[in-house]
């Protein structure tokens, strides 16, 4: 039923090719009993020139179907030493893979230019048939467990590769945006900023059915009242800088969600003043921007893209859920991220 409902609101249902264990073993060139081979670098999607490798992150035991495993792809930018570089966690949407979001957003190309590392966690079909991150089930056995596992992955990568712990960011599209927001909400001690593209208001859904209703209409309750149950038992009194990007023509996730997300993160960051502007007027890249400031610091930015629907703005049109129209969302995200560093704990 959920698959049919998603199709009705404009999200196509693909059927990723299933690879059996027998085929996978044959393809790897080793027997089933042999020790696992070291991950080999593959051709990066989206035109990147760096290293693209698949890994599995072992998470803490939980009641979630993750079963202690989170698959991800790590992209190391070309011509940059990895130590001391920033880290961006990128979360794909429903019906997508890590390769899809990388190609559609061209984030690897930007990483080569700006010198940051990208990790792409990937939802597996045994957890959700459409590869959706479960923002719509924010409980310890589902969405919260996924958020905590993603945060643990980020902290582990920083430690393992000696990345810059003050410049760790998280971003996502659609379901990935919902999970990015949830992860930032719970772990501001790890992430310096979050970017949510075509995302949903946090905390309004409790299952797949209510998730679809929220996507269409937003929350009928006060958005601020939804936050407390989602946070860690002792939420850190830390800022949660956020960029929100949403297509004005989005028919899958209503624009109401973007404005309600802005309400939530405005309250979380204690914003005091607002600046508005319109950019790219009269062109396919036109968008409005609202900057919410705390003092002189932009802690929340809302961008509504005039000509874009439920798709990554300024992306690769050949990839599902990506549009060539609109400003380059990846660049908008990096420009916002560059404004923020997390203060190290003492």
C-alpha angles and dihedrals in degrees: 000000000000091000091052092047092053090051091052093056093050105269107125119223113230127187110225112211112262116230114202123214091250092054092044092053092048092048092051091055096232137099123259092252097049123108113267114267122240110266111265124219114252133196106284116237119235097037099290118158098204134084120297114191136169120228142166120229117209109223131196115277112271143158090258125110086242084089093201096305132104118177118213144162121229121210118198112194120240120257095009128107105236098220114095095014125130120256127224119193110207121197121198126219131243114300089022139105133207089265091052096054091043093052096040095048097036086219092149091060090051090048089056090053099042100032106239132134120240127206119192113197111200128210114224127224094237088064096043126003093220094042090246120162103234102241086142092064103052099178136112094265097050132008099015091049090052092049091050092047091052091049090049090051091053093050091047093051091050091052097041097047098030092240123171105280091197092059107053116134138178130208138169148171124238106316086013089054090052090052092044090054092047092049092049091047091055100037113037088144088071105035126060095196143351133218121201121191117193090346136161133244109268123252101007097109130064102176142007095279095051088042090062090049091052091049090055100041112008121230124330089201129072104282092220092058090060098063106071098068091053098055128089117271090262105028113207116243091233132129118260106203110200140189117200120195120183136167115238088216096051108138096175100054114027121232088240087078092060093052092046091049087052089053091052097048093040088060092044091054099039095233119194109181140028135215123191133196144159120226133193091017113197095010132100087255096060116138140157121234130201118190118198113201135202102199103319095330122102104226098163131033125182118195120186112192114212103209102033130096127187095331144096107277116239092004137130108298091205091069121076114257093019127111130195088211123088131036120312100276093194091057092045088054095049092047089053093044090052089063092062138066125170115239108242117244115250 
